[in-house]
Every structure is written in structure tokens, then in C-alpha cells.
Amino acid sequence: MSNNAAIVEISQTANKFRSSIVLQYDNKYIDVKSILGLFTTLLNNGQYALHVHGPDEDEAKAAMKEVFEKHGLSITEA
């Protein structure tokens, strides 16, 4: 995926939450709130694991799953 709008939307969605939101791809762990990290990671169509921890993690997980699916990215909860 190289859709800049999708990367910006994913990061903006993550920044609405206080929880830590990390994306795992292979041996890489990327802070989803970092646009730069997303640009370097979301260039491949692969399987990503989403790690969410914090006070609003349930809401954050639901929102992140929705935005990833909207842009055709496959994620699993870790």
C-alpha cells in the first residue's frame, strides 16, 4: 500500500487515543501514531499484528481495525 491518505488517516485515528498502539510486521514494531514509521512499514501488503495497551484500548482496537479494513489492510490482534 502506498496510499498517503490511508497512512495519514491511520495515524490520525491512532492519535485520538491515549493507549499505546503498535503495529508488528515481521521483526519490526512501529508506533502507529508515527506517520514516518507507517510510511516505511505499510509499503507491503502483508499480515500485521496490532498491539494496543492502555486506558482506552477497547475503543482504540475497534477504531484501528475499522480504519485498517477500510483501506484493505489485514491485521490481527496480538
Number of C-alpha atoms within 10 A of each C-alpha: 15 13 11 12 10 19 23 17 16 23 22 15 17 23 16 11 18 13 19 18 22 20 24 19 17 10 6 9 16 21 17 25 21 17 18 14 16 20 15 11 21 19 11 11 12 14 13 20 17 20 20 20 14 12 12 13 17 12 12 23 19 10 16 21 17 15 18 17 11 10 15 12 18 13 18 12 11 11
